[in-house]
Amino acid sequence: MDANIVVMGMESVGKSALTVRLLTRRFIGEYGDIESIYSHSFIVDGRAVTLNIWDSHYFQDFSADSSLFEKKVRWADGFVLVYSICDRASFNTVSRLIQTIKSTKDCLSADKVPIVIVGNKRDLHHRRTVTSEEGRLLALNTDCQFYEVSAAENYHSVLMVFHGLVDRLKDAKLTTKKPLRLKGIVKSMSAVFARRRTESF
């Protein structure tokens, strides 16, 4: 199974940290202004899965007619929408992203768009401004899946996010009878990322 995934959310919520945790099992705290597509393969329930993951910049005007935003949404089979539990504005942004993504996708399948909502920075619970219940309620009301994680502290919870998304992709594929798309725009990790990872060892 191959699928295209876009990771979205406001700046500094941990999108790249989440993605790199999945790819390397390591946590890297700081990133430059890098936007990349990574390919990652793993086994889920005995089945090989390859995810092409677009670690995406945040668009201030994503609700406007942004051709690049629309390109990302149409390219993607599924979405990981990340907010920080310490930043209510980032939570509100995820709520708006869900609606914009569903309105951009084919209206026939909009209700079945595989989306996982991720509340990141669980380790900073003393700075929490968004409760777990609010995250769960948003997921329930929008037919999404919800996880609360700490990319800084835990690899396995991050892995469960992507496993959960794979499950939703399978369900959506069975429901819509549409083949998953692969547009051939995958590229390897950037030299900048590789350099940062080496420096962090």
Secondary structure, DSSP 8 states (H G I E B T S, - for coil): -EEEEEEE-STTSSHHHHHHHHHHS-------S--EEEEEEEEETTEEEEEEEEE----TTTTS--HHHHHHHHH-SEEEEEEETT-HHHHHHHHHHHHHHHHHS-TTTGGG--EEEEEE-GGGGGG--S-HHHHHHHHHHHT-EEEE--TTT-HHHHHHHHHHHHHHHHHHHHHH-------S------HHHHHHHHHH-
